Amino acid sequence: MSALVLAVLLAALDQTIVSTALPRIAEDLNGFDDIAWVSAAYLLASTAVTPLWGKLGDMFGRKRLYLAATSIFLIASVACGLAQNLAELIGARVLQGVGGGGMIVLTFALVGDIVAPSERGRYQGMFGSVYGVASIVGPLLGGVFTDQLSWRWAFLVNLPVGIVALILAARALPAATRGAKARIDYLGSLVLAAIATGLVLITSFGERWGWGSPAIIGLIVATVALAVVLVPVERRAAAPVLPPAMFASRTVVFSSLIGFFANAAMFSVLVYLPTYLQIVHGVSATLSGIYMLPLVAGLVVSQSLAGRWAAHVERLRVILLAGLVANLAGLVLLGTIGAATNTLVLSVYFLITGVGIGMVPMVVLTTVQNSVPASDLGAASAVVTFARSIGAAFGVAVFGTLLNTGFADRTRGLHAAGFDAARPDTIGRLPAALRDTALDAFAHATAMGYLWVAPTLAVGILLALFLKPARKAGEANGTPAPAADRAPATVEDTVTAA
């Protein structure tokens, strides 16, 4: 578990750690025009390969693939740290995303392999806490490395930690077992990767390129067409990367949709609340992280408690509903924030939001893992991870559009004073009276963004009401639970059986 936690920490950090280092990277590598690709390349690659890693793990055994994914990630981290131009860095980030995507989905699937269904929620909750903390700590570490050492250390720091994780995993993980021999679904993997690429490009660059631009419209049409093509491709495949029978399960479909909506809300909070704190309240990047500690505390505690409660499988839906309701309440409260909202009130709002965020993701994953046979565990974990990754990109993109549009609408009268709504950092150059107007406008635009995002969680609540978690692995699809899932009562027994 130590090895798996370290791997999730590294993979999650590399989704966010470069955000505060991007300006310095652009300056050093002379690539301001294409700097957004440094973040998008990792997200695109990690999302595109997630289903393939999951299916290959089902076919060839997860341990050897996990070791391969970690090795790819570490090699790419060194390449990122040594990059001499932006093209090299973007290429290395693609390779790093390939490894990082495999590390995350195979970690979640490995927990399903070595832990009995009644214990999965507790362990998945541990990884969820790491993932949430990494989302907030990542930008802070990126800033510290950039200011005190070099932006290259944001990548090179992966090496010592990753080597420890690799050694622990090689020694401690149970021996890999191969699934049934089957041909790899190359065509399905290619189509699915193209769909993921289209979705990430649309969400990452929709605002930059223009939502009505020919490029975005073309991507939307192509992505929809590929999604339609994927259905017959997977039905004809001998070993489909996304088994069609899996989508006949209401548990898998509803859980994936809930994961999508929950992650969209989660990342709109994790990404944009620090921005609100830095611009409206004038705190530094480091101090904004300290302000976010109540959210982190709520997330970690609720993840831990939800994981323990999930040992009683019949409580899964209750936990999921409680988390979604708390998350919805947090977003509604965040919809009331303003420029004058004091620290104590913000802390309470952050705590409630963190509790809601923490109770959802790993319960969703545990629900799906308990609903499919062991032979589809990797593919099922990949489906949920894929949905959550797309949800994160979607949430960040949509909230960013809502925030920027709302802010621009409320500051039109300040253009005469030389204010540029596309550069909120220029607020400090305005006269005092106009500065207060701009700060109020940014706070109001942030609050309205959360009110617009809140209904997505209401949809998630409706889906959860119709969700029927299985009591044993495979039960939801009418498949008897594997012996390894029925017999062991403890983690130690499960590892021995494996």
C-alpha positions as a printed Julia matrix, in Angstrom:
498×3 Matrix{Float64}:
   0.0     0.0     0.0
   2.92    2.37    0.65
   4.15    1.8    -2.89
   0.7     2.38   -4.38
   0.13    5.54   -2.33
   3.45    6.99   -3.5
   2.56    6.23   -7.12
  -0.84    7.92   -6.88
   0.79   10.9    -5.18
   3.29   11.34   -8.01
   0.75   10.85  -10.8
  -1.72   13.26   -9.18
   0.92   15.9    -8.43
   2.05   16.01  -12.03
  -1.43   17.08  -13.11
  -1.15   20.29  -11.06
   2.45   20.95  -10.01
   3.38   22.75  -13.24
   0.56   25.3   -13.06
   2.54   27.84  -11.0
   5.75   27.1   -12.93
   4.29   27.78  -16.4
   5.25   31.49  -16.61
   8.91   30.7   -15.79
   8.92   27.73  -18.2
   7.54   29.95  -20.97
  10.23   32.54  -20.26
  13.11   30.05  -20.17
  12.04   28.03  -23.21
  10.66   30.99  -25.19
   7.26   29.43  -25.77
   4.52   31.74  -24.48
   2.16   30.99  -27.38
   2.06   27.21  -26.8
   2.68   27.0   -23.07
  -0.85   25.66  -22.38
   0.19   22.42  -24.06
   2.53   21.61  -21.16
  -0.5    20.91  -18.95
  -2.84   19.72  -21.7
  -0.35   17.16  -23.05
  -0.2    15.3   -19.72
  -3.97   15.36  -19.23
  -4.59   14.29  -22.82
  -2.18   11.36  -22.73
  -3.16   10.09  -19.28
  -6.86   10.17  -20.18
  -6.44    8.57  -23.61
  -4.5     5.53  -22.38
  -6.51    4.83  -19.23
  -8.91    2.24  -20.76
  -6.07    0.45  -22.55
  -3.98    0.1   -19.37
  -7.02   -1.28  -17.55
  -7.77   -3.89  -20.22
  -4.13   -4.94  -20.62
  -3.96   -5.41  -16.86
  -6.92   -7.79  -17.06
  -5.2    -9.74  -19.83
  -1.54   -9.86  -18.78
  -1.51   -9.28  -15.04
  -1.43   -5.92  -13.32
   1.87   -6.12  -11.43
   4.15   -6.19  -14.48
   2.15   -3.48  -16.22
   2.18   -1.34  -13.08
   5.97   -1.61  -12.92
   6.18   -0.74  -16.62
   3.91    2.31  -16.22
   5.94    3.57  -13.25
   9.18    3.13  -15.18
   7.78    5.06  -18.16
   6.68    7.84  -15.82
  10.12    8.15  -14.21
  12.01    8.12  -17.52
   9.66   10.81  -18.85
  10.12   12.87  -15.67
  13.87   12.97  -16.29
  13.23   13.95  -19.91
  10.95   16.78  -18.74
  13.58   18.05  -16.33
  16.27   18.03  -19.01
  14.16   19.5   -21.86
  15.94   22.26  -23.78
  12.95   23.61  -25.71
   9.17   23.59  -25.49
   8.73   20.85  -28.12
  10.92   18.48  -26.1
   9.05   19.32  -22.91
   5.62   18.75  -24.48
   6.76   15.43  -25.97
   8.13   14.31  -22.61
   4.87   15.35  -20.91
   2.93   13.14  -23.34
   5.12   10.18  -22.37
   4.78   11.1   -18.71
   0.98   11.14  -19.08
   1.08    7.66  -20.62
   2.87    6.36  -17.53
   0.86    8.42  -15.06
  -2.47    7.25  -16.47
  -1.37    3.65  -16.11
  -0.16    4.19  -12.54
  -3.51    5.58  -11.4
  -5.88    3.08  -13.02
  -3.69    0.06  -12.23
  -3.36    1.18   -8.61
  -7.13    1.27   -8.21
  -7.47   -2.1    -9.94
  -4.69   -3.65   -7.81
  -6.63   -2.72   -4.69
  -9.52   -4.68   -6.16
  -7.17   -7.63   -6.67
  -5.65   -7.85   -3.21
  -8.44   -6.51   -0.99
 -11.78   -8.18   -0.3
 -14.92   -6.24   -1.41
 -15.8    -5.37    2.19
 -12.39   -3.69    2.65
 -12.05   -1.9    -0.7
 -13.77    1.3     0.33
 -11.34    1.86    3.21
  -8.27    1.51    1.03
  -9.71    3.4    -1.95
 -10.51    6.22    0.47
  -6.82    6.43    1.36
  -5.93    6.99   -2.3
  -8.73    9.51   -2.72
  -7.35   11.57    0.16
  -3.89   11.52   -1.43
  -5.38   12.59   -4.76
  -7.3    15.49   -3.23
  -4.36   16.73   -1.16
  -2.07   16.52   -4.2
  -4.48   18.72   -6.16
  -3.96   21.55   -3.66
  -0.33   20.93   -2.65
   0.85   20.55   -6.27
   0.66   24.24   -7.25
   2.32   25.25   -3.96
   5.25   22.87   -4.52
   5.55   24.05   -8.1
   5.83   27.64   -6.88
   8.41   26.78   -4.22
  10.59   24.81   -6.65
  10.35   27.56   -9.26
  11.22   30.39   -6.85
  13.87   28.64   -4.73
  15.5    26.16   -7.14
  14.31   25.76  -10.73
  11.1    24.73  -12.48
  12.98   21.59  -13.59
  12.8    20.25  -10.02
   9.03   20.05  -10.35
   9.78   17.05  -12.58
  13.1    15.76  -11.22
  11.68   15.4    -7.69
   9.68   12.44   -9.02
  12.83   10.38   -9.44
  13.84    9.56   -5.82
  10.24    9.1    -4.67
   9.35    7.05   -7.74
  12.34    4.74   -7.39
  11.32    3.96   -3.8
   7.76    3.23   -4.99
   9.1     1.02   -7.78
  11.29   -1.04   -5.43
   8.5    -1.46   -2.88
   6.03   -2.49   -5.57
   8.43   -5.02   -7.11
   9.04   -6.63   -3.71
   5.6    -6.42   -2.1
   2.89   -6.74   -4.75
   1.5   -10.26   -5.25
   2.76  -12.15   -8.31
   1.02  -11.15  -11.52
  -1.55  -13.52  -12.97
  -2.49  -13.65  -16.63
  -6.07  -13.58  -17.77
  -7.5   -15.55  -20.65
  -5.46  -15.33  -23.84
  -7.02  -12.96  -26.33
  -6.04  -10.57  -29.07
  -5.53   -6.96  -28.09
  -8.3    -4.67  -29.32
  -6.05   -2.3   -31.26
  -8.86   -0.68  -33.27
 -11.04   -0.1   -30.23
  -8.1     1.33  -28.31
  -7.25    3.69  -31.16
 -10.85    4.93  -31.52
 -11.2     5.39  -27.77
  -7.9     7.28  -27.56
  -9.08    9.55  -30.39
 -12.34   10.22  -28.52
 -10.42   11.06  -25.35
  -8.1    13.34  -27.33
 -11.06   15.18  -28.84
 -12.76   15.64  -25.46
  -9.6    16.94  -23.78
  -8.83   19.34  -26.63
 -12.4    20.67  -26.61
 -12.44   21.27  -22.86
  -8.87   22.56  -22.64
  -8.88   24.92  -25.63
 -12.56   25.73  -26.2
 -12.3    29.17  -24.64
  -8.88   29.95  -26.09
  -9.81   28.99  -29.66
 -13.43   30.14  -29.37
 -16.38   27.82  -28.71
 -17.86   28.69  -32.08
 -14.58   28.44  -34.0
 -14.27   25.96  -36.89
 -11.59   24.03  -34.97
 -13.79   23.42  -31.91
 -16.91   22.67  -33.94
 -14.9    20.25  -36.08
 -13.55   18.53  -32.96
 -17.05   18.19  -31.51
 -18.42   16.66  -34.73
 -15.45   14.29  -35.06
 -15.66   13.2   -31.42
 -19.38   12.45  -31.65
 -18.83   10.52  -34.89
 -16.07    8.46  -33.28
 -18.29    7.71  -30.28
 -20.93    6.34  -32.66
 -18.3     4.24  -34.46
 -16.94    2.84  -31.18
 -20.12    0.87  -30.46
 -19.97   -1.56  -33.44
 -16.17   -1.74  -33.17
 -16.35   -2.98  -29.57
 -19.21   -5.39  -30.31
 -17.11   -7.12  -32.97
 -13.85   -7.23  -30.99
 -12.74  -10.56  -29.52
 -11.47   -8.83  -26.34
 -12.96   -5.31  -26.37
 -11.11   -2.65  -24.42
 -14.53   -1.54  -23.14
 -16.7    -4.69  -22.93
 -20.22   -3.75  -24.15
 -21.76   -6.06  -21.55
 -20.32   -3.81  -18.86
 -22.51   -0.95  -20.04
 -25.6    -3.11  -19.66
 -24.99   -2.71  -15.93
 -26.87    0.23  -14.49
 -24.34    0.31  -11.66
 -21.41    0.91  -14.01
 -23.2     3.51  -16.15
 -24.72    5.48  -13.27
 -21.54    5.34  -11.18
 -19.44    6.61  -14.09
 -21.83    9.51  -14.66
 -21.8    10.36  -10.96
 -17.99   10.29  -11.02
 -18.03   12.62  -14.03
 -20.29   15.2   -12.36
 -18.56   14.95   -8.96
 -15.1    15.46  -10.45
 -16.32   18.39  -12.56
 -17.49   20.08   -9.36
 -14.41   19.02   -7.39
 -11.87   20.49   -9.81
 -13.83   23.72  -10.26
 -13.34   24.13   -6.51
  -9.72   22.99   -6.25
  -8.5    25.01   -9.23
 -10.38   28.29   -8.84
 -10.76   28.87   -5.09
  -7.02   29.61   -4.69
  -7.35   32.1    -7.57
 -10.25   33.8    -5.77
  -8.19   33.98   -2.57
  -5.12   35.41   -4.29
  -6.96   38.04   -6.35
  -9.83   39.1    -4.09
  -8.15   38.71   -0.68
  -4.66   39.56   -1.89
  -2.89   36.58   -0.31
   0.19   34.85   -1.72
   0.1    31.45   -3.42
   1.51   29.82   -0.29
  -0.98   31.55    2.01
  -3.88   30.61   -0.25
  -2.91   26.98    0.36
  -3.08   27.6     4.11
  -6.53   29.14    3.68
  -7.57   25.93    1.91
  -6.57   23.69    4.85
 -10.17   23.37    6.17
 -11.17   21.97    2.77
  -8.25   19.53    2.84
  -9.11   18.5     6.41
 -12.74   17.87    5.49
 -11.68   15.9     2.42
  -9.18   13.68    4.27
 -11.44   12.95    7.24
 -14.53   12.22    5.14
 -12.52    9.98    2.78
 -11.28    7.96    5.74
 -14.7     7.67    7.38
 -16.44    6.87    4.11
 -13.92    4.12    3.44
 -14.56    2.55    6.85
 -18.34    2.83    6.54
 -18.17    1.28    3.08
 -17.09   -2.0     4.72
 -20.83   -2.46    5.22
 -21.74   -2.69    1.54
 -25.39   -1.88    2.07
 -24.32    1.6     3.21
 -22.58    2.51   -0.04
 -25.56    4.35   -1.53
 -26.25    6.18    1.76
 -22.61    7.36    1.91
 -22.73    8.41   -1.74
 -25.94   10.38   -1.28
 -24.61   12.06    1.88
 -21.45   13.1     0.05
 -23.29   14.47   -2.96
 -25.7    16.42   -0.75
 -22.83   17.89    1.31
 -20.96   18.78   -1.88
 -24.07   20.45   -3.3
 -24.55   22.39   -0.05
 -20.91   23.5    -0.2
 -21.29   24.79   -3.76
 -24.45   26.69   -2.84
 -22.62   28.28    0.11
 -19.69   29.17   -2.15
 -22.27   30.81   -4.38
 -22.74   33.44   -1.67
 -19.09   34.52   -1.26
 -18.07   38.1    -1.94
 -15.09   40.4    -1.62
 -15.93   41.07    2.05
 -16.51   37.46    3.15
 -14.33   36.93    6.22
 -11.87   34.11    6.85
 -13.98   32.28    9.45
 -17.02   32.07    7.15
 -14.83   30.94    4.26
 -13.29   28.24    6.46
 -16.73   26.85    7.33
 -17.76   26.83    3.67
 -14.49   25.17    2.68
 -14.89   22.51    5.38
 -18.41   21.58    4.25
 -17.32   21.46    0.62
 -14.31   19.3     1.5
 -16.47   16.82    3.4
 -18.73   16.47    0.38
 -15.85   16.13   -2.07
 -14.17   13.44    0.02
 -17.13   11.1     0.38
 -17.86   10.56   -3.3
 -14.99    9.45   -5.6
 -13.77    6.27   -3.93
 -17.28    5.12   -3.01
 -18.13    5.35   -6.71
 -15.08    3.26   -7.63
 -15.76    0.67   -4.92
 -19.38    0.37   -6.06
 -18.29   -0.42   -9.61
 -15.54   -2.85   -8.59
 -18.02   -4.79   -6.47
 -20.44   -5.04   -9.39
 -18.21   -6.76  -11.97
 -16.43  -10.13  -12.1
 -12.71  -10.25  -11.33
 -11.87  -10.69  -15.03
 -13.24   -7.2   -15.81
 -11.87   -5.4   -12.76
  -9.25   -3.47  -14.68
 -11.61   -2.44  -17.47
 -14.27   -1.35  -14.95
 -11.75    0.69  -12.94
 -10.59    2.28  -16.2
 -14.14    3.26  -17.17
 -14.66    5.13  -13.9
 -11.19    6.72  -14.01
 -11.77    7.78  -17.62
 -15.13    9.38  -16.74
 -13.6    11.2   -13.78
 -10.67   12.5   -15.87
 -12.99   13.88  -18.53
 -15.19   15.32  -15.78
 -12.22   17.16  -14.28
 -11.25   18.67  -17.64
 -14.89   19.54  -18.36
 -15.39   21.18  -14.96
 -12.25   23.32  -15.21
 -13.1    24.42  -18.76
 -16.76   25.24  -18.12
 -16.1    27.04  -14.84
 -13.28   29.01  -16.43
 -15.61   30.14  -19.2
 -18.33   31.1   -16.72
 -15.84   33.01  -14.55
 -14.16   34.89  -17.39
 -17.45   35.76  -19.09
 -19.06   36.94  -15.86
 -16.01   38.97  -14.87
 -15.75   40.62  -18.3
 -19.46   41.53  -18.26
 -19.16   43.2   -14.86
 -16.03   45.22  -15.66
 -16.91   46.69  -19.04
 -16.98   50.16  -17.53
 -13.37   49.87  -16.39
 -11.85   49.52  -19.86
 -11.46   53.28  -20.14
  -9.14   53.15  -17.13
  -6.84   50.76  -18.98
  -8.13   47.64  -17.25
  -7.96   44.32  -19.12
 -10.48   41.72  -17.89
  -8.34   38.97  -19.41
  -5.57   39.92  -16.96
  -7.07   39.97  -13.43
  -3.6    40.65  -12.03
  -3.91   44.21  -13.42
  -6.56   45.0   -10.78
  -3.82   46.23   -8.47
  -2.94   49.04  -10.9
  -6.42   50.61  -10.71
  -7.29   53.55   -8.44
  -8.73   52.5    -5.06
 -12.41   53.07   -5.93
 -12.18   51.23   -9.24
 -10.12   48.48   -7.64
 -12.93   47.72   -5.18
 -15.39   47.54   -8.06
 -13.17   45.06   -9.91
 -12.64   42.9    -6.83
 -16.4    42.79   -6.19
 -16.92   41.81   -9.83
 -14.41   38.95   -9.64
 -15.87   37.64   -6.37
 -19.4    37.82   -7.77
 -18.38   36.06  -11.0
 -16.72   33.27   -8.95
 -19.82   32.85   -6.78
 -22.16   32.73   -9.78
 -19.91   30.1   -11.37
 -20.45   27.78   -8.41
 -24.2    28.34   -8.53
 -24.14   27.29  -12.19
 -22.1    24.17  -11.39
 -24.33   23.11   -8.48
 -27.15   21.6   -10.63
 -24.72   18.97  -11.98
 -24.53   17.52   -8.47
 -28.32   17.54   -8.28
 -28.26   15.28  -11.34
 -25.73   13.08   -9.54
 -28.08   12.81   -6.55
 -30.92   11.66   -8.81
 -28.68    9.01  -10.37
 -27.54    7.81   -6.93
 -31.17    7.32   -5.85
 -31.55    4.69   -8.57
 -28.18    3.04   -7.91
 -28.19   -0.47   -6.46
 -24.72   -1.36   -5.17
 -23.87   -5.07   -5.24
 -23.13   -6.81   -1.97
 -20.46   -9.03   -3.55
 -18.21   -8.7    -6.57
 -20.01   -9.53   -9.78
 -23.45   -9.7    -8.16
 -24.94   -6.72  -10.0
 -24.34   -8.33  -13.38
 -25.68  -11.68  -12.35
 -22.19  -13.16  -12.08
 -21.34  -15.1    -8.94
 -18.65  -13.52   -6.84
 -15.24  -15.12   -7.38
 -14.08  -17.46   -4.62
 -11.26  -15.1    -3.73
 -13.83  -12.41   -3.07
 -16.21  -14.6    -1.11
 -13.89  -16.4     1.26
 -11.26  -14.08    2.77
 -12.4   -12.0     5.69
  -9.22  -10.0     6.11
  -6.66   -8.24    3.96
  -4.02  -10.77    5.01
  -6.19  -13.69    3.91
  -6.88  -12.0     0.59
  -3.18  -11.44   -0.1
  -2.45  -15.05    0.79
  -5.17  -16.25   -1.59
  -3.79  -14.02   -4.36
